[in-house]
Amino acid sequence: MEYTTLKQEAKAEFIEKRSRFIGHCKPVSSEEQALAFISAIKSKHWDATHNVYAYSLREGQTFRFSDDGEPQGTAGIPVLDVLRKGGITDAVIVVTRYFGGIMLGAGGLVRAYSHGAAIAVDQGQPLNMVLCALCSLTCDYNQYGRLQALIPQCGGVIENAKFEADVELDFHMQEADFPRFKKELAEATNGSVEFKAVGERFFANG
């Protein structure tokens, strides 16, 4: 299981027929976070002509958008379409417009708001998230060096090592990598070490 979100909060801007468009984006995990970001941008750009927004969330398959006074269908939906076409979720975009005195027309507005959203997303860097199992194993100190290398070789990422009478390693790994890891773990330890999965969480892929 996987999904795409944004790596970071970002913004980008451009000028179209004297109108200034500023695209803002941010990864979020709830509707409350999305609304808080929209509110913050509106407060910062209180003097803007429009603050158009759209967001998409995995939770409840939720999506919302607003034209914020622009002609219906020319602003909010084009911004939302940038998220949809990119397969991006758990993200919010606000495109701010300072009107420059020249009308863009419906087609021009659609292109401008789409572009404002797209360049913001580009700066925010789409990020693929994959579901991984949270795993742990216990080994002796003689095995530690070998297993410390083996886990990443098999696609895992070590998160924590606890050194007591033995060494306890916490790591995450995609379940698709389990068969290979089980085989190589058994070979490396003569079957004396096994690992267990204790939960699951999404992690950035790469």
TAPEGI-V623594 format. One record per helix or strand of 2 or more residues. SS is the DSSP state (H for helix, E for strand). FROM is the first residue (numbers start at 0). LEN is the number of residues. If there is no record, write none. Layout:
<<SS FROM LEN> <SS FROM LEN>>
This chain:
<<E 1 5> <E 9 7> <E 18 9> <H 30 14> <E 49 8> <H 58 3> <E 61 5> <H 75 10> <E 90 8> <H 104 20> <E 125 14> <H 140 13> <E 156 7> <E 166 7> <H 174 15> <E 194 10>>
